[in-house]
Amino acid sequence: MSLKLLVNNPEAWNAFEAELEERIQASYKQFAQSDEQHVMYRVQGQIYALQALKQLRLKVNANGS
């Protein structure tokens, strides 16, 4: 399955993006409530990965494949 099917389908992409945003917000909340350094680092990594997925549309369409 090509990623273009996901990123260029507005209904699917909007649902995917909304799910990512929910998970990002939950991660921010978890980060704010944590007092353990290793948990904070893990949550920072989660947020970074989720934000990178939000950029997937730009990357897929820029590559032209």
N, C-alpha and C positions, 0 to 999 in steps of 0.2 A: 504494500500500500504506500502510495506516495504521500508525503507530508503536505503537498500542495492541496490535496483533497480536504484536509483539515483546515489549513490556514486560509484558503480562499472560499470556504463555505461560511458565510456570515453567521448563520444560525449556530453551527457547530463551534466556530471560533469564539463567538460571544459567550457561549456557555462554558467553554474551556477557560476563557479569560476570567470569567466571573468566579469559577472554582479556584483558579490560581490566586485571585485577589482575596478570597475568603481564607485560604490557607496562609497567605502572607500576613493577613491581619491576626490570625490565630497565633502565628509564630512571633509576631511583635509582642503580643500579649504575654506569651510564654517567656519571651526574653525579658520583658519588664518585671515579671514576677520572680525570675530566677535570681538566686544569690550564689550559685555555684558556677565557678569559672568554666569548667568543662561543658556544662549545659549551655552556657551563653555562647561559647564557640560553636557548638553543634547547631544551635538555633540560627546563629549568623550564617552558617553554611547553608541551612535550609532556605533562608530568605534569599541568599544569593542565587541559589539554584532555581527557585521559583521565579525570581525576577528575570533570570536568563531565559526561562521558558516563555515569558511574556514577550520576549524579543524574537521568538522563533519565526513569526510571520515575516519580519524584515529579512532575516537571514535566509530563509527558504526562497523567498521571492527574489532576493538579490543574486542568488547563485544561478538562477535561471534553469535549474535542472528539474 
